[in-house]
Amino acid sequence: MIVLDKVNVIFKQKGRIMHAVKEASITVGKGEIFGIVGPSGAGKSTLVRVINLLQPPASGQVIVGGQDITRFKGAALRNVRLKIGMIFQHFNLISGATVYNNIAFALKANNYPKEKIRARVLELLEQVNLSDKAQVYPANLSGGQKQRVAIARALANDPEILLCDEATSALDLENTEEIIRILRRINRDNPITIVFITHEMDVARKLFDRIAVMAEGEIVEVGDTYQIFTEPQHPLTQSLVSRVLNIEVPEHLELRDQEEMLKITYTGERAYEPLISKVSKEFDVLVDILHGKIEYIQGKPLGILLIKLSGDAAEIARARDYISGQVFKIERISAVKEGGELNG
């Protein structure tokens, strides 16, 4: 378990004091994949570096595996760091060493038995689907392959915790998906605790068990991933989520008299129910489906549907009231802004 309790990080730059992290408190359970999200400059990377004391806090407590390590130094700190692997946005591989030697370096640095190094390196390469790249140099690898080497190196000494600082930000969609699959599999097969920093909410949706949202150095919201996406509370969280779940309609769509547009959100098993067909049968309204999709978060469906109701105002109101009782959330959309965005 990782506990950060009222952590503050303060930098002094050119005579000015910058409060990079403010009274931040989080608890990460053993074996959990915990994400910290937020815009650039929110303090995410600074906070994750507090966990292994690459960035010592000005105040607050850092507890790892039941130990308060806040004031650890020297050998005591080195021993803690051996249990914590870390990967970065820009891979940090040794350019003049092969893939094999990049991983072997981490083992040698920890005095791993020489006779076991080869078998361990090959095992790690298999874990990250790079068994055929052992003798290749980093310059001849794609970005995704480089990050997989970095993951293998970070896992070399069987850490209990893996810290990932924007580990997918430099990758394209295909390589990002591969990294997500590998981290999920590693976490499933070996209950390693993963703390992952990102500004990409699509990564958060697919990878994390729980999420903390940061803004201007503060933790503004914490919740399980499904809760964050279905019931975001803080305005920043709502903005971040809307970028992933946003749906658009044709820019020049205009509502006429006796028409109403609704945005409907379903959760759980109700995402599968044939609601629209029921409304069409039971109410004297015409229902047009303008846009819709179902996302899966932690294996649970989250459905979003944009519909237009046409008919008598009273009948539309009756249909709307019925829909409201059947779904998680309903919003009346009054207009369409430039660019296809919705005005509620």
KEKE-3310 file (N, C-alpha, C; in steps of 0.2 Angstrom, whole numbers, plus 5000, padded with zeros to 4 digits):
npx = (5004:5002:5003:5000:5001:4994:5004:5016:5024:5037:5045:5059:5061:5071:5070:5057:5043:5036:5022:5020:5014:5000:4995:4992:4983:4983:4978:4984:4980:4987:4992:4984:4979:4982:4977:4983:4977:4976:4978:4993:5005:4999:5004:5006:5017:5027:5021:5021:5034:5037:5033:5044:5053:5061:5058:5059:5046:5041:5033:5022:5018:5025:5021:5026:5022:5018:5029:5035:5043:5047:5058:5069:5086:5101:5107:5095:5085:5089:5086:5072:5069:5073:5062:5054:5050:5052:5045:5047:5041:5050:5057:5072:5082:5098:5107:5118:5118:5112:5095:5095:5106:5102:5092:5099:5108:5101:5099:5112:5116:5110:5116:5112:5112:5125:5124:5111:5106:5104:5093:5083:5083:5078:5066:5059:5059:5050:5038:5035:5033:5044:5054:5061:5070:5081:5095:5095:5097:5092:5090:5084:5072:5054:5044:5034:5040:5052:5047:5042:5053:5058:5049:5051:5064:5061:5054:5064:5070:5060:5050:5039:5031:5026:5030:5023:5026:5018:5018:5013:5012:5020:5017:5009:4992:4990:5002:5000:4989:4994:5004:4995:4988:4999:5003:4991:4990:5002:4999:4988:4994:5005:5002:5006:5008:5003:5006:5000:5003:4995:4988:4979:4963:4957:4966:4965:4952:4953:4963:4964:4960:4956:4955:4964:4961:4970:4973:4981:4991:4983:4973:4958:4948:4943:4940:4933:4935:4924:4915:4920:4919:4905:4899:4906:4912:4919:4922:4933:4935:4924:4925:4937:4932:4921:4928:4931:4919:4912:4899:4894:4884:4877:4883:4873:4861:4845:4832:4815:4798:4789:4798:4811:4828:4837:4849:4855:4860:4865:4868:4876:4867:4856:4860:4858:4845:4830:4825:4821:4813:4802:4798:4794:4783:4774:4771:4765:4775:4788:4803:4820:4836:4850:4864:4875:4883:4891:4902:4915:4919:4929:4924:4910:4896:4893:4882:4878:4867:4860:4845:4831:4815:4799:4783:4767:4768:4764:4764:4777:4783:4777:4784:4797:4797:4795:4806:4816:4814:4819:4833:4850:4854:4847:4848:4841:4844:4847:4852:4864:4880:4893:4904:4898:4896:4887:4874:4868)
npy = (4994:5011:5027:5044:5058:5073:5080:5092:5101:5112:5123:5134:5147:5159:5168:5167:5158:5143:5133:5118:5106:5104:5100:5086:5071:5054:5036:5021:5005:4989:4980:4987:4997:5013:5029:5045:5060:5075:5092:5098:5104:5102:5096:5083:5074:5078:5074:5060:5057:5059:5048:5038:5046:5054:5066:5075:5078:5095:5095:5084:5066:5051:5035:5019:5002:5001:5007:5022:5032:5045:5052:5045:5041:5037:5021:5015:5021:5018:5004:5004:5009:4999:4991:4998:5001:5012:5020:5031:5045:5047:5036:5033:5025:5016:5021:5016:5002:4986:4979:4968:4971:4983:4979:4969:4977:4983:4972:4968:4980:4978:4967:4955:4937:4931:4920:4919:4929:4929:4921:4927:4940:4935:4930:4942:4949:4941:4943:4956:4955:4955:4946:4943:4954:4955:4958:4970:4987:5002:5013:5007:5003:5005:5018:5012:5000:5003:5008:4997:4990:4998:4995:4982:4983:4990:4981:4971:4968:4963:4972:4979:4989:4999:5014:5025:5038:5048:5037:5034:5045:5049:5040:5032:5028:5014:5008:5013:5006:4993:4995:4997:4984:4976:4981:4978:4964:4961:4966:4958:4945:4946:4953:4967:4984:4998:5015:5027:5041:5053:5063:5059:5054:5044:5033:5032:5028:5015:5008:5011:5007:5015:5033:5048:5066:5080:5097:5112:5109:5103:5089:5086:5077:5061:5044:5028:5021:5020:5027:5040:5043:5042:5050:5063:5075:5087:5103:5102:5088:5085:5092:5085:5072:5074:5076:5063:5056:5064:5068:5072:5082:5085:5101:5111:5108:5112:5115:5113:5120:5110:5101:5092:5090:5077:5072:5056:5046:5030:5018:5003:4988:4993:4999:4991:4990:4991:5005:5015:5009:5006:5019:5024:5015:5017:5031:5045:5051:5055:5047:5051:5045:5053:5051:5039:5029:5015:5014:5004:5002:4997:4985:4987:4993:5010:5019:5032:5042:5052:5060:5065:5071:5072:5080:5083:5095:5092:5078:5075:5080:5070:5058:5062:5062:5049:5043:5049:5042:5030:5030:5034:5047:5062:5075:5090:5097:5112:5119:5119:5122:5131:5120:5108:5106:5103:5113:5114)
npz = (5000:4997:5004:5003:5013:5016:5008:5003:4991:4987:4977:4974:4964:4956:4966:4968:4976:4972:4974:4971:4974:4984:4999:4996:4997:4995:4994:4989:4985:4988:4973:4965:4950:4949:4944:4940:4935:4924:4918:4909:4920:4932:4942:4943:4939:4948:4960:4958:4959:4972:4978:4977:4983:4974:4972:4986:4999:5005:5016:5025:5024:5018:5015:5012:5009:5022:5029:5035:5025:5023:5028:5025:5020:5011:5013:5017:5010:4997:4998:4998:4986:4977:4977:4969:4953:4938:4924:4910:4900:4889:4888:4891:4888:4886:4873:4867:4869:4867:4867:4875:4883:4889:4898:4905:4912:4923:4931:4934:4941:4953:4958:4954:4952:4942:4933:4931:4924:4910:4908:4915:4908:4896:4899:4903:4891:4884:4891:4887:4874:4865:4861:4850:4849:4856:4852:4846:4843:4852:4843:4832:4835:4836:4844:4853:4855:4861:4873:4878:4881:4891:4901:4903:4908:4920:4927:4930:4943:4950:4956:4969:4966:4952:4944:4933:4922:4912:4902:4890:4882:4872:4861:4847:4843:4842:4848:4860:4864:4865:4875:4886:4886:4890:4902:4910:4909:4916:4928:4931:4932:4941:4955:4955:4961:4952:4948:4938:4928:4918:4905:4897:4895:4888:4890:4904:4905:4900:4907:4921:4939:4949:4950:4953:4952:4947:4949:4947:4957:4967:4974:4967:4966:4969:4964:4960:4943:4935:4942:4941:4927:4925:4935:4937:4948:4950:4941:4932:4931:4925:4913:4908:4906:4897:4885:4881:4881:4872:4861:4844:4833:4817:4811:4807:4812:4816:4828:4826:4829:4841:4842:4851:4858:4866:4877:4882:4895:4899:4912:4918:4917:4910:4899:4889:4886:4876:4875:4866:4856:4865:4868:4856:4853:4864:4865:4857:4848:4837:4836:4833:4831:4833:4836:4844:4857:4865:4878:4887:4903:4915:4913:4913:4905:4898:4891:4879:4871:4858:4855:4845:4848:4841:4840:4848:4861:4874:4873:4870:4882:4891:4886:4888:4902:4905:4899:4908:4920:4917:4914:4918:4917:4910:4898:4892:4877:4870:4859:4845:4845:4836:4827:4831:4844:4859:4867:4883)
capx = (5000:5005:4999:5003:4997:4995:5010:5017:5031:5038:5051:5061:5064:5073:5068:5050:5041:5030:5019:5019:5009:4997:4991:4989:4983:4980:4979:4984:4979:4991:4989:4979:4981:4979:4979:4983:4976:4975:4981:5000:5007:4994:5008:5006:5024:5030:5018:5023:5041:5037:5033:5051:5058:5065:5056:5057:5041:5042:5030:5018:5021:5026:5021:5026:5022:5018:5034:5035:5050:5048:5065:5074:5091:5107:5105:5088:5081:5091:5083:5065:5069:5074:5056:5050:5052:5049:5046:5046:5038:5055:5060:5078:5086:5105:5107:5124:5118:5107:5090:5097:5110:5098:5089:5104:5111:5097:5100:5119:5117:5107:5120:5108:5117:5127:5122:5104:5104:5102:5086:5079:5082:5074:5059:5056:5057:5044:5033:5033:5032:5050:5059:5065:5073:5087:5101:5093:5099:5086:5088:5081:5065:5048:5043:5031:5045:5057:5043:5041:5060:5058:5044:5055:5070:5059:5052:5069:5071:5053:5047:5032:5027:5028:5028:5023:5026:5016:5022:5010:5011:5024:5015:5003:4986:4991:5007:4997:4984:4999:5006:4989:4987:5004:5002:4985:4992:5007:4996:4984:4998:5009:4999:5011:5004:5005:5003:5001:5002:4993:4983:4975:4957:4956:4970:4962:4946:4954:4968:4964:4955:4954:4958:4964:4961:4974:4972:4985:4994:4978:4969:4951:4943:4946:4935:4934:4935:4917:4911:4923:4916:4898:4897:4911:4909:4923:4922:4939:4934:4918:4928:4941:4927:4917:4932:4931:4912:4908:4896:4893:4878:4878:4883:4868:4855:4841:4826:4809:4793:4787:4804:4816:4833:4839:4855:4853:4866:4863:4874:4875:4863:4851:4863:4856:4838:4827:4821:4819:4807:4797:4795:4790:4777:4769:4769:4763:4780:4793:4810:4825:4842:4855:4871:4875:4888:4892:4909:4915:4924:4930:4919:4903:4894:4891:4879:4876:4862:4857:4839:4826:4808:4795:4776:4764:4772:4762:4766:4785:4784:4776:4789:4803:4797:4796:4813:4820:4813:4822:4840:4854:4854:4844:4849:4838:4849:4843:4855:4870:4885:4898:4908:4894:4896:4880:4872:4863)
capy = (5000:5018:5032:5051:5061:5080:5081:5098:5101:5119:5125:5141:5149:5166:5172:5166:5152:5140:5128:5113:5101:5107:5096:5081:5065:5048:5030:5016:4998:4984:4977:4992:5001:5019:5034:5052:5063:5082:5095:5100:5109:5101:5093:5075:5071:5080:5070:5053:5057:5059:5041:5035:5052:5057:5073:5075:5083:5100:5093:5078:5059:5046:5028:5013:4996:5001:5011:5029:5033:5052:5055:5040:5043:5032:5014:5014:5024:5013:4998:5005:5011:4993:4989:5003:5002:5018:5021:5038:5047:5047:5029:5034:5019:5017:5021:5012:4996:4982:4978:4963:4974:4988:4975:4966:4982:4984:4966:4969:4985:4975:4961:4949:4932:4932:4914:4919:4935:4928:4918:4933:4945:4932:4930:4949:4950:4937:4946:4962:4953:4957:4940:4943:4960:4955:4960:4976:4993:5006:5017:5003:5001:5010:5021:5007:4995:5006:5009:4990:4988:5002:4992:4976:4985:4992:4975:4967:4966:4961:4978:4979:4995:5002:5021:5027:5045:5049:5032:5033:5051:5050:5035:5033:5024:5007:5007:5015:5000:4988:4996:4996:4977:4973:4983:4975:4957:4961:4967:4952:4939:4947:4959:4973:4990:5003:5022:5029:5048:5054:5068:5055:5051:5037:5028:5031:5024:5008:5005:5012:5004:5021:5039:5055:5071:5085:5104:5117:5106:5100:5083:5089:5072:5054:5039:5022:5024:5020:5033:5046:5044:5042:5055:5067:5081:5094:5105:5100:5081:5085:5094:5080:5066:5076:5075:5056:5054:5069:5066:5078:5081:5090:5108:5116:5105:5117:5112:5117:5120:5104:5096:5093:5086:5075:5068:5051:5042:5024:5014:4996:4983:4997:5002:4986:4989:4994:5010:5019:5006:5006:5025:5024:5012:5019:5038:5048:5055:5052:5047:5051:5044:5057:5049:5035:5024:5012:5013:4999:5005:4992:4979:4989:4998:5016:5021:5039:5042:5059:5059:5071:5070:5077:5079:5088:5097:5088:5071:5075:5080:5063:5054:5064:5060:5042:5041:5051:5037:5023:5031:5036:5054:5065:5082:5093:5101:5118:5122:5116:5127:5130:5114:5102:5105:5104:5118:5111)
capz = (5000:4996:5007:5004:5018:5016:5005:5000:4987:4986:4973:4974:4957:4955:4972:4969:4979:4968:4978:4965:4976:4990:5004:4993:5001:4992:4996:4984:4988:4985:4967:4961:4945:4951:4939:4942:4928:4925:4913:4910:4925:4937:4948:4943:4939:4954:4965:4958:4961:4979:4981:4978:4985:4969:4974:4994:5001:5010:5022:5024:5025:5013:5018:5007:5012:5030:5032:5034:5022:5022:5030:5023:5016:5010:5011:5019:5004:4991:4998:4996:4979:4974:4976:4965:4946:4936:4917:4909:4893:4884:4888:4895:4886:4884:4866:4864:4872:4864:4871:4880:4888:4893:4903:4910:4916:4929:4935:4936:4946:4959:4960:4952:4951:4935:4930:4930:4921:4903:4908:4917:4903:4890:4902:4903:4884:4882:4895:4884:4867:4862:4862:4844:4848:4861:4850:4842:4847:4853:4837:4827:4838:4836:4851:4857:4857:4866:4880:4881:4884:4897:4906:4905:4913:4926:4931:4931:4950:4954:4961:4971:4964:4946:4943:4925:4921:4905:4898:4883:4879:4865:4857:4843:4846:4841:4853:4867:4866:4867:4882:4891:4887:4893:4909:4912:4910:4921:4935:4933:4933:4946:4958:4956:4961:4947:4949:4931:4927:4911:4903:4892:4898:4885:4893:4910:4905:4898:4911:4929:4943:4952:4948:4956:4947:4950:4946:4951:4963:4972:4972:4967:4965:4969:4964:4955:4936:4932:4945:4938:4921:4925:4940:4938:4952:4950:4934:4928:4930:4920:4906:4905:4904:4891:4879:4879:4880:4869:4854:4840:4828:4811:4814:4806:4814:4820:4831:4824:4834:4842:4842:4857:4858:4872:4878:4887:4898:4902:4915:4920:4912:4907:4893:4884:4886:4870:4877:4861:4853:4869:4868:4850:4854:4869:4865:4850:4846:4832:4839:4828:4834:4830:4838:4850:4857:4871:4880:4892:4908:4920:4910:4914:4900:4899:4885:4877:4865:4857:4851:4844:4849:4837:4841:4852:4867:4880:4872:4871:4890:4894:4884:4892:4909:4905:4898:4913:4925:4914:4912:4923:4917:4904:4897:4887:4873:4867:4853:4843:4844:4830:4828:4832:4851:4862:4872:4887)
cpx = (5004:5001:5003:4998:4999:5002:5010:5024:5031:5045:5052:5064:5065:5069:5060:5048:5035:5028:5016:5014:5007:4993:4988:4989:4979:4982:4979:4984:4984:4988:4985:4983:4978:4982:4979:4983:4975:4979:4989:5000:5003:4998:5009:5012:5028:5027:5020:5030:5042:5037:5039:5056:5063:5064:5054:5051:5044:5039:5025:5022:5020:5026:5021:5027:5022:5024:5034:5043:5052:5055:5071:5080:5096:5104:5098:5084:5083:5087:5075:5065:5070:5067:5051:5053:5049:5050:5044:5043:5043:5060:5067:5082:5094:5106:5113:5124:5112:5101:5091:5101:5107:5095:5093:5107:5107:5098:5107:5120:5114:5110:5116:5113:5118:5124:5115:5101:5101:5095:5081:5077:5077:5067:5055:5054:5051:5038:5030:5033:5038:5056:5063:5070:5079:5093:5101:5095:5093:5084:5084:5074:5060:5048:5039:5036:5050:5053:5042:5048:5061:5054:5048:5061:5067:5056:5057:5070:5065:5051:5040:5027:5030:5025:5028:5022:5024:5019:5019:5010:5014:5022:5009:4998:4987:4996:5004:4993:4989:5002:5001:4988:4992:5004:4996:4987:4997:5004:4991:4988:5002:5005:5003:5006:5007:5002:5005:4999:5000:4988:4978:4969:4955:4960:4967:4956:4948:4959:4967:4959:4952:4958:4958:4965:4965:4973:4976:4988:4990:4975:4962:4946:4946:4940:4937:4932:4928:4913:4914:4920:4909:4895:4902:4908:4913:4922:4927:4938:4929:4921:4932:4937:4924:4921:4932:4924:4908:4905:4894:4887:4880:4878:4877:4861:4851:4834:4820:4804:4791:4792:4808:4821:4835:4845:4854:4859:4863:4869:4871:4871:4858:4854:4861:4849:4835:4823:4818:4813:4801:4793:4791:4783:4771:4767:4769:4768:4784:4800:4815:4832:4847:4862:4870:4881:4888:4900:4909:4921:4924:4925:4912:4902:4892:4888:4877:4872:4860:4851:4835:4819:4804:4787:4773:4768:4770:4764:4774:4786:4783:4782:4796:4803:4798:4803:4818:4819:4817:4830:4844:4854:4851:4846:4845:4843:4845:4845:4861:4875:4889:4903:4905:4894:4889:4880:4867:4858)
cpy = (5006:5023:5039:5055:5068:5082:5088:5098:5109:5120:5132:5143:5156:5170:5171:5159:5149:5133:5123:5108:5104:5102:5090:5074:5059:5042:5025:5009:4994:4980:4981:4995:5008:5025:5041:5056:5071:5085:5096:5105:5108:5099:5086:5072:5072:5075:5063:5052:5057:5052:5037:5041:5055:5065:5073:5080:5089:5098:5087:5071:5055:5039:5023:5007:4996:5005:5018:5031:5040:5055:5050:5043:5037:5025:5012:5016:5020:5007:4998:5006:5004:4990:4993:5004:5009:5018:5028:5039:5045:5041:5029:5027:5021:5016:5016:5004:4992:4982:4974:4967:4979:4985:4972:4971:4983:4978:4967:4974:4983:4969:4955:4943:4931:4926:4914:4925:4934:4925:4923:4938:4942:4932:4937:4951:4947:4941:4953:4961:4955:4952:4940:4950:4961:4959:4967:4982:4998:5011:5013:5000:5007:5013:5016:5002:4997:5007:5002:4988:4992:4998:4985:4977:4987:4986:4970:4964:4965:4966:4976:4984:4997:5009:5022:5034:5046:5044:5031:5039:5052:5044:5036:5028:5017:5005:5008:5009:4994:4989:4995:4988:4974:4974:4979:4967:4956:4961:4961:4946:4940:4953:4965:4979:4995:5010:5025:5037:5049:5060:5065:5052:5044:5032:5027:5027:5016:5004:5005:5009:5010:5027:5045:5060:5077:5092:5109:5115:5102:5094:5086:5084:5065:5049:5033:5025:5025:5026:5039:5048:5045:5048:5060:5073:5087:5096:5103:5092:5081:5087:5088:5074:5068:5075:5068:5054:5059:5066:5072:5076:5086:5097:5112:5113:5111:5113:5116:5117:5112:5098:5097:5088:5084:5071:5063:5047:5036:5021:5007:4992:4987:5000:4997:4986:4993:4999:5014:5016:5006:5013:5026:5021:5015:5027:5040:5053:5051:5053:5046:5050:5048:5054:5044:5031:5021:5011:5008:5001:5000:4986:4981:4994:5005:5019:5029:5039:5050:5058:5065:5068:5075:5075:5084:5089:5093:5081:5070:5076:5073:5058:5055:5061:5052:5040:5043:5045:5030:5024:5034:5044:5056:5072:5084:5098:5106:5120:5118:5122:5126:5124:5108:5101:5106:5109:5115:5116)
cpz = (5000:5000:5007:5008:5018:5014:5002:4997:4985:4982:4974:4967:4956:4960:4973:4972:4975:4972:4972:4967:4983:4994:5001:4997:4996:4995:4990:4986:4984:4979:4963:4956:4946:4947:4942:4936:4930:4919:4914:4916:4931:4943:4948:4943:4945:4960:4965:4960:4968:4982:4982:4980:4980:4970:4982:4995:5006:5017:5020:5025:5019:5016:5012:5010:5020:5033:5030:5031:5021:5023:5028:5019:5015:5009:5012:5013:4998:4992:4997:4989:4975:4973:4972:4958:4944:4928:4915:4901:4888:4885:4892:4894:4885:4877:4863:4866:4868:4869:4877:4886:4892:4899:4908:4914:4923:4934:4938:4942:4953:4961:4959:4950:4943:4931:4928:4926:4914:4904:4910:4912:4897:4893:4902:4896:4882:4885:4891:4876:4863:4861:4856:4843:4853:4859:4846:4847:4847:4847:4832:4829:4837:4843:4855:4859:4862:4873:4883:4884:4891:4903:4908:4910:4920:4931:4932:4938:4954:4958:4963:4968:4957:4945:4936:4924:4914:4900:4891:4879:4872:4860:4853:4846:4847:4847:4860:4869:4868:4874:4887:4892:4891:4901:4913:4914:4915:4928:4936:4935:4939:4950:4960:4956:4956:4948:4942:4931:4920:4911:4898:4895:4895:4888:4900:4910:4904:4903:4919:4932:4947:4950:4953:4951:4951:4946:4951:4958:4968:4969:4973:4967:4965:4968:4959:4948:4933:4935:4942:4932:4920:4930:4941:4942:4951:4942:4930:4926:4924:4913:4903:4902:4898:4885:4877:4877:4875:4862:4851:4835:4823:4814:4813:4807:4818:4822:4829:4830:4835:4841:4849:4856:4865:4872:4884:4889:4901:4906:4916:4914:4908:4900:4887:4882:4879:4872:4871:4857:4858:4869:4862:4850:4859:4869:4858:4848:4841:4835:4833:4832:4830:4831:4844:4850:4864:4873:4886:4897:4914:4919:4911:4908:4902:4892:4884:4871:4864:4852:4850:4844:4845:4839:4845:4858:4873:4879:4873:4879:4893:4892:4887:4899:4910:4904:4904:4919:4923:4914:4918:4923:4910:4904:4891:4883:4869:4861:4851:4842:4838:4832:4830:4840:4854:4867:4876:4889)
residu = (MET:ILE:VAL:LEU:ASP:LYS:VAL:ASN:VAL:ILE:PHE:LYS:GLN:LYS:GLY:ARG:ILE:MET:HIS:ALA:VAL:LYS:GLU:ALA:SER:ILE:THR:VAL:GLY:LYS:GLY:GLU:ILE:PHE:GLY:ILE:VAL:GLY:PRO:SER:GLY:ALA:GLY:LYS:SER:THR:LEU:VAL:ARG:VAL:ILE:ASN:LEU:LEU:GLN:PRO:PRO:ALA:SER:GLY:GLN:VAL:ILE:VAL:GLY:GLY:GLN:ASP:ILE:THR:ARG:PHE:LYS:GLY:ALA:ALA:LEU:ARG:ASN:VAL:ARG:LEU:LYS:ILE:GLY:MET:ILE:PHE:GLN:HIS:PHE:ASN:LEU:ILE:SER:GLY:ALA:THR:VAL:TYR:ASN:ASN:ILE:ALA:PHE:ALA:LEU:LYS:ALA:ASN:ASN:TYR:PRO:LYS:GLU:LYS:ILE:ARG:ALA:ARG:VAL:LEU:GLU:LEU:LEU:GLU:GLN:VAL:ASN:LEU:SER:ASP:LYS:ALA:GLN:VAL:TYR:PRO:ALA:ASN:LEU:SER:GLY:GLY:GLN:LYS:GLN:ARG:VAL:ALA:ILE:ALA:ARG:ALA:LEU:ALA:ASN:ASP:PRO:GLU:ILE:LEU:LEU:CYS:ASP:GLU:ALA:THR:SER:ALA:LEU:ASP:LEU:GLU:ASN:THR:GLU:GLU:ILE:ILE:ARG:ILE:LEU:ARG:ARG:ILE:ASN:ARG:ASP:ASN:PRO:ILE:THR:ILE:VAL:PHE:ILE:THR:HIS:GLU:MET:ASP:VAL:ALA:ARG:LYS:LEU:PHE:ASP:ARG:ILE:ALA:VAL:MET:ALA:GLU:GLY:GLU:ILE:VAL:GLU:VAL:GLY:ASP:THR:TYR:GLN:ILE:PHE:THR:GLU:PRO:GLN:HIS:PRO:LEU:THR:GLN:SER:LEU:VAL:SER:ARG:VAL:LEU:ASN:ILE:GLU:VAL:PRO:GLU:HIS:LEU:GLU:LEU:ARG:ASP:GLN:GLU:GLU:MET:LEU:LYS:ILE:THR:TYR:THR:GLY:GLU:ARG:ALA:TYR:GLU:PRO:LEU:ILE:SER:LYS:VAL:SER:LYS:GLU:PHE:ASP:VAL:LEU:VAL:ASP:ILE:LEU:HIS:GLY:LYS:ILE:GLU:TYR:ILE:GLN:GLY:LYS:PRO:LEU:GLY:ILE:LEU:LEU:ILE:LYS:LEU:SER:GLY:ASP:ALA:ALA:GLU:ILE:ALA:ARG:ALA:ARG:ASP:TYR:ILE:SER:GLY:GLN:VAL:PHE:LYS:ILE:GLU:ARG:ILE:SER:ALA:VAL:LYS:GLU:GLY:GLY:GLU:LEU:ASN:GLY)
# end
